[in-house]
Amino acid sequence: MRHAIVGDKTQAVDRFIRDNSIETVELAVVDMMGAIRGKRVPAAIFRQGGEFAMSSGVFCLDHGLDVLPPVGRYSWASGYPDVFLVPDLTTLRLVPWRPGAALVFCDVVDRAGEPDPLDPRHVLRRAQDQVRQAGFDPVVGLETEFYLLDPDTLLPRHSRNPIYSLHDDSYLWPVIRDVRAALEAVGVVVEASGAEYGAGQVEITLDHSAPLVAADDLLFFRYAVKQTAAVHGYLATFMAKPRAGSSGSGLHVHQSLRRRDTGRNAFWDEESAGLGEEALSYLAGLLRHAAETCHVAVPTPNGYKRSVGYSFAPTHATWGFDHRSVAVRALVHGDGGTRLEHRVAAADANPHLLVATQLLAGLAGLEEQLEPPPAATTDVYAGNDAEPLPRSAAEAVIRLDSSKFARSALGEEVTALLCLLGRAEQAAADAEVTDWERRRYLESV
């Protein structure tokens, strides 16, 4: 079960470990790139409680796993001192594909026991609490795409575009079946799965929940996909744009607010049977801050190859009713289903930081009573007056670095580290000589 620990924590942990014959507990930390890192400890050690030490360098790695230049409190000068992992026992769950193993997400604190400002779970919990203090319970559902590839060729094993086909992607069903079974075993509900727009590409929608739960579950989902795919002989990737000429992979954030006093959906206006004023103000906040926080949503140079015209990925800060080319798609389905779908993010985004920025952007729109521009009703790729989203990681980093909103939402240290990481990835991309360049220029000049 996902929420295995209720009541007396010591007794509940002991019971969970005993009943499930747990031998090893994986202590999971969320890094800046949205990956799970951590340690494995014997169940007997875990049962003793307490905190577990780890180098603060876990927050200072780039995608090549090189240590970034010094930023903030952690550096070569400070020696990358220990931070401490505090298990969030409400997240303790089985690892169904590994007998005798469990996983628990951890909060990261410093030596004084204070939350580490670089911990993405802390950033999202703080954003979630701000929305609750404003009188709403935020609800988030995450929908993501990924590829299953041959690990030797790095290509899909079939070449047909399988979009919505129940036949063309049937060879991938054993992988998806086992992923779904693993998630259901720990209480993570898969609403739907299906073939996407690229050969070997799959989309899965997870059930909606509180923001921190949704983000934790997405990372556990990625973990399950990668581990399960490997057992079946596939390489699973959430890379934004694995191949030129094939569909990119996105991470769509469905979001709504429930009034804390009544439990009703604040985005649904029963009288007009449409979006209410609070939904429109929240939407306006999402649009106002979409460009300046684009680096959070699209964190690598590769991701900007996904967001091009006629790709179903947005290029401008637009919105529309059930419109799949815009940045924010409004879906009106009564009290139970009215929501906003933010479509900017690439599949490799850090879900904790992504959801945090969107919650606080929407909240800012509510507090300022912003009004959105008119909804798009035409081809937005053919031209519009909306603010363009950044077209490169370099541009996105400049926008994030100068954003007062981002520094307020994420914190100064997280914003600085994300900018440093973005510059490092752009520099690495700029320095690379690709196969395309060799094919293009080696013999032509």
C-alpha positions in Angstrom: 0.0 0.0 0.0 1.2 3.5 -0.8 0.0 4.9 2.6 1.1 2.0 4.8 1.9 4.0 7.9 -1.0 5.2 10.0 -1.4 5.5 13.7 1.6 4.6 15.9 4.5 5.0 13.5 6.9 2.6 15.2 4.3 -0.2 15.4 3.1 0.5 11.8 6.6 0.3 10.4 7.4 -2.9 12.3 4.1 -4.4 11.0 4.7 -3.3 7.4 8.3 -4.8 7.4 7.2 -8.0 9.1 4.0 -8.6 7.0 5.8 -8.0 3.7 9.1 -9.7 4.6 11.1 -6.6 3.9 14.8 -6.9 4.0 15.9 -3.6 2.4 14.5 -0.1 2.5 15.4 2.3 -0.3 15.7 5.9 1.0 14.7 8.1 -2.0 15.8 11.7 -2.4 14.6 14.0 -5.3 17.5 15.7 -7.0 17.5 18.9 -9.1 17.0 17.0 -12.3 13.9 15.2 -11.0 15.7 11.8 -10.6 15.5 9.5 -7.6 18.8 9.1 -5.7 19.5 7.7 -2.3 20.7 4.8 -0.2 19.6 1.2 0.6 19.6 0.3 4.2 18.8 -3.0 6.0 15.3 -3.1 7.3 16.6 -3.7 10.8 18.5 -0.4 10.6 15.5 1.4 9.2 13.3 0.2 12.0 15.6 2.0 14.5 14.4 5.3 13.2 16.4 8.5 13.0 18.1 10.3 10.2 20.5 9.1 7.5 23.4 11.1 6.3 24.3 11.8 2.6 26.6 14.2 0.9 25.0 17.5 -0.1 26.7 17.0 -3.5 23.6 15.0 -4.5 22.0 18.4 -5.3 25.0 19.7 -7.3 25.3 17.3 -10.2 24.6 17.9 -13.9 23.1 15.4 -16.4 26.6 14.0 -17.0 27.0 13.5 -13.2 29.8 16.0 -13.0 29.8 18.3 -10.0 28.6 21.8 -10.9 30.7 24.9 -10.0 30.1 26.1 -6.4 26.7 27.6 -5.7 25.2 28.7 -2.4 26.2 26.8 0.8 27.6 23.7 -0.9 31.0 23.9 -2.6 34.5 22.5 -2.8 35.4 25.1 -0.1 32.8 23.7 2.3 33.6 20.1 1.3 30.1 19.2 0.4 29.1 18.4 4.0 26.4 16.0 5.0 22.7 16.6 4.7 20.3 14.3 6.5 17.4 12.2 5.2 14.2 12.1 7.2 11.9 9.4 5.9 8.4 10.6 5.2 6.7 7.5 6.5 3.4 8.3 4.7 5.2 7.4 1.5 6.6 4.0 2.5 5.7 1.5 -0.1 6.7 -1.8 -1.6 9.0 -2.1 -4.6 6.9 -4.8 -6.3 9.5 -5.8 -8.9 12.2 -6.4 -6.2 11.2 -9.0 -3.6 12.0 -8.0 -0.1 12.4 -4.3 -0.9 10.5 -1.2 0.1 11.0 2.5 -0.8 10.3 5.7 1.2 10.6 9.3 0.0 12.7 11.4 2.4 12.8 15.0 3.3 16.2 16.6 3.5 17.3 18.7 6.5 20.6 20.3 7.5 22.6 19.5 10.6 20.3 21.8 12.7 17.2 19.9 11.5 15.9 22.7 9.3 14.5 21.9 5.8 17.2 22.1 3.1 16.1 24.9 0.7 17.5 22.8 -2.2 15.1 19.9 -1.5 12.5 19.8 -4.3 10.0 18.1 -1.9 10.3 21.0 0.5 9.8 23.5 -2.3 6.5 21.8 -3.4 5.3 21.3 0.1 5.8 25.0 0.8 3.8 25.9 -2.4 1.1 23.4 -1.5 0.7 25.0 2.0 0.5 28.5 0.5 -2.4 27.5 -1.7 -4.1 25.8 1.3 -3.6 28.9 3.4 -5.5 30.8 0.7 -8.5 28.6 1.3 -8.1 25.9 -1.4 -7.0 22.3 -1.6 -5.0 22.0 -4.8 -5.6 18.9 -6.9 -3.1 17.7 -9.5 -3.1 14.9 -12.1 0.0 14.1 -14.1 0.0 12.7 -17.7 3.3 11.8 -19.3 4.8 10.2 -22.4 7.9 8.0 -22.8 9.6 5.7 -25.3 10.4 2.1 -25.1 13.5 1.4 -27.3 15.8 -1.4 -28.3 18.8 -1.0 -25.9 21.3 -1.8 -28.6 20.0 0.3 -31.5 18.3 2.9 -29.4 15.4 2.7 -32.0 11.8 1.4 -31.6 11.4 -2.2 -32.7 8.5 -1.3 -35.0 8.4 1.7 -37.3 4.7 2.5 -37.7 3.2 5.5 -36.0 0.8 3.7 -33.5 -1.3 6.7 -32.5 -4.4 5.4 -30.6 -3.9 2.0 -32.2 -4.9 -1.1 -30.1 -2.9 -3.2 -32.5 0.3 -1.5 -33.6 1.7 -1.2 -30.0 0.4 -4.5 -28.7 4.0 -5.8 -28.6 4.6 -3.3 -25.8 1.6 -4.5 -23.8 3.6 -6.9 -21.5 5.7 -4.0 -20.3 2.7 -1.7 -19.7 0.8 -4.5 -18.0 3.6 -5.1 -15.5 4.1 -1.4 -14.9 0.4 -1.0 -14.2 0.4 -4.0 -11.9 3.4 -2.7 -9.9 1.7 0.7 -9.5 -1.6 -0.8 -8.5 0.2 -2.9 -5.9 1.3 0.3 -4.1 -1.9 2.2 -4.5 -0.9 4.4 -7.5 -3.9 4.3 -9.9 -3.3 4.4 -13.7 -6.3 6.0 -15.3 -5.4 5.1 -18.9 -2.5 4.1 -21.1 -2.2 4.2 -24.9 0.0 4.4 -27.9 1.2 7.9 -28.7 2.3 9.7 -31.8 5.7 8.1 -32.3 6.8 4.5 -32.9 7.6 3.0 -29.5 6.0 5.9 -27.7 3.5 5.4 -24.8 1.3 7.8 -22.8 0.1 7.0 -19.3 -2.2 9.1 -17.1 -2.1 8.8 -13.4 -5.0 9.5 -11.1 -5.3 13.0 -9.5 -4.3 13.6 -5.9 -2.6 16.2 -3.7 0.4 17.9 -5.4 3.1 16.3 -3.3 1.6 12.9 -3.6 1.2 13.3 -7.4 4.9 14.4 -7.8 6.2 11.6 -5.6 4.1 9.1 -7.5 5.3 10.3 -10.9 8.9 9.7 -9.9 8.0 6.3 -8.6 6.2 5.7 -11.9 9.4 6.6 -13.8 11.4 4.3 -11.6 8.9 1.4 -12.3 8.9 2.0 -16.0 12.7 2.0 -16.3 13.1 -1.1 -14.1 10.3 -3.0 -15.7 11.3 -2.2 -19.2 14.8 -3.5 -18.6 13.4 -6.8 -17.4 11.6 -7.1 -20.7 14.7 -6.1 -22.8 13.8 -2.5 -23.5 15.4 0.8 -22.7 12.8 3.3 -21.3 13.4 7.0 -21.8 11.7 10.1 -20.7 14.0 12.2 -22.8 12.1 15.1 -24.4 13.1 14.5 -28.0 14.9 11.2 -28.5 14.8 11.3 -32.3 14.5 14.0 -35.0 11.3 13.5 -37.1 9.5 11.7 -34.3 7.1 13.0 -31.6 8.6 14.6 -28.5 7.5 13.5 -25.0 5.7 15.9 -22.7 4.5 16.1 -19.1 1.0 17.6 -18.8 -0.1 19.0 -15.4 -3.9 18.9 -14.9 -4.8 21.1 -12.0 -7.8 22.5 -10.1 -8.7 23.9 -6.7 -11.2 22.7 -4.2 -12.7 25.1 -1.7 -11.6 24.1 1.7 -14.9 25.2 3.3 -17.3 23.5 0.9 -15.2 21.0 -1.0 -16.6 22.3 -4.3 -14.4 22.8 -7.4 -13.5 26.5 -7.5 -13.0 26.4 -11.2 -16.5 25.3 -12.1 -19.2 27.9 -12.3 -22.6 26.1 -12.1 -24.6 29.1 -13.2 -22.8 29.5 -16.5 -21.9 25.8 -16.8 -18.3 27.0 -17.6 -15.1 28.4 -16.0 -15.6 30.5 -13.0 -13.9 33.8 -12.3 -11.4 32.2 -10.0 -10.4 29.7 -12.7 -9.9 32.6 -15.2 -7.7 34.5 -12.8 -5.7 31.4 -12.0 -5.3 30.7 -15.7 -4.1 34.3 -16.2 -1.4 33.7 -13.6 -0.3 30.5 -15.4 0.1 32.4 -18.6 1.8 35.5 -17.1 4.6 33.4 -15.7 4.9 30.6 -18.3 7.7 32.1 -20.3 9.9 33.2 -17.3 9.6 29.7 -15.7 9.9 27.8 -18.9 13.4 26.5 -17.9 11.7 24.6 -15.0 9.3 23.0 -17.5 11.9 22.4 -20.2 15.2 22.0 -18.4 17.5 20.7 -21.2 18.6 22.0 -24.6 17.1 18.9 -26.1 13.7 19.8 -24.9 13.4 22.9 -27.1 13.5 20.6 -30.1 10.2 19.3 -29.0 8.3 22.7 -28.9 8.0 23.6 -32.6 5.0 24.3 -34.9 2.4 21.7 -35.6 3.8 19.4 -32.9 1.0 19.5 -30.3 3.5 21.3 -28.1 3.0 25.0 -27.4 5.2 27.7 -28.7 3.4 30.7 -27.1 1.6 31.5 -23.8 -1.8 30.8 -25.2 -5.0 29.1 -23.9 -8.2 27.6 -25.3 -11.1 25.4 -24.5 -10.1 21.8 -25.3 -7.4 23.0 -27.7 -4.3 20.9 -28.0 -1.9 23.4 -29.5 -2.0 25.9 -26.6 0.0 26.3 -23.4 -3.0 25.9 -21.1 -6.0 23.8 -22.2 -9.2 24.4 -20.3 -11.5 21.4 -19.8 -15.0 22.0 -18.6 -16.7 18.8 -17.2 -18.8 19.8 -14.2 -17.8 19.9 -10.6 -15.8 16.7 -10.8 -13.8 17.3 -14.0 -13.3 21.0 -14.7 -9.6 21.7 -14.7 -6.7 23.4 -16.5 -4.1 21.3 -18.3 -0.7 23.0 -18.5 1.0 21.5 -21.6 4.4 23.3 -21.7 6.6 20.8 -19.8 8.8 18.2 -21.4 8.7 14.6 -19.9 12.1 15.0 -18.2 11.1 18.0 -16.1 11.4 17.8 -12.3 7.7 17.3 -11.3 8.1 18.8 -7.8 9.6 22.1 -9.0 7.3 22.1 -12.0 4.1 21.8 -10.0 5.3 24.2 -7.3 5.9 27.0 -9.9 2.5 26.4 -11.5 0.6 26.4 -8.2 2.1 29.6 -7.2 1.7 31.2 -10.6 -2.0 30.4 -10.5 -2.3 31.6 -6.9 -0.6 34.9 -7.9 -3.2 35.3 -10.6 -6.0 34.8 -8.1 -4.5 37.2 -5.6 -4.1 39.9 -8.3 -7.4 39.1 -9.9 -5.8 38.9 -13.3 -7.8 38.5 -16.5 -6.6 36.2 -19.3 -6.5 37.2 -22.9 -9.2 35.8 -25.2 -9.2 32.1 -25.7 -7.6 30.8 -28.9 -10.2 29.5 -31.5 -7.9 29.3 -34.5 -4.5 27.8 -35.6 -2.1 29.3 -33.0 0.9 28.0 -35.0 -0.1 30.2 -37.9 0.4 33.4 -35.9 -0.9 35.1 -32.7 -0.2 38.0 -30.4 0.7 36.0 -27.3 4.0 36.1 -25.6 6.4 33.6 -27.2 7.9 30.9 -25.0 11.8 30.7 -25.0 13.2 28.8 -28.0 16.4 27.6 -26.3 17.8 26.6 -22.9 20.1 29.7 -23.1 17.1 32.0 -23.5 15.1 30.2 -20.9 17.9 30.5 -18.3 18.1 34.2 -18.9 14.4 34.6 -18.3 14.5 32.5 -15.1 17.5 34.3 -13.8 15.8 37.6 -14.0 12.4 36.4 -12.7 11.4 37.8 -9.3 8.5 35.4 -9.3 10.7 32.4 -9.7 13.0 33.5 -6.9 10.0 33.9 -4.7 8.4 30.5 -5.7 11.5 28.4 -5.8 13.8 30.2 -3.5 17.0 32.0 -4.3 19.3 29.0 -4.0 17.1 26.7 -6.2 16.7 29.3 -8.8 20.5 30.0 -8.9 21.3 26.2 -9.1 18.8 25.7 -11.9 20.3 28.5 -13.9 23.8 27.0 -13.3 22.6 23.6 -14.4 21.0 25.1 -17.5 24.1 26.9 -18.5 26.2 23.8 -17.9 23.9 21.7 -20.2 23.9 24.4 -22.9 27.7 24.6 -22.8 27.9 20.8 -23.1 25.5 20.8 -26.0 27.4 23.6 -27.8 30.7 21.8 -27.4 29.5 18.6 -28.9 30.1 17.7 -32.6 27.2 15.6 -33.7 26.8 12.8 -36.3 24.5 15.1 -38.2 27.3 17.7 -38.5 29.7 15.2 -39.8 27.3 13.9 -42.3 26.5 17.4 -43.4 29.9 19.0 -43.6 32.7 16.4 -43.5 32.9 15.9 -47.2 31.0 19.0 -48.5 33.8 21.5 -47.5 
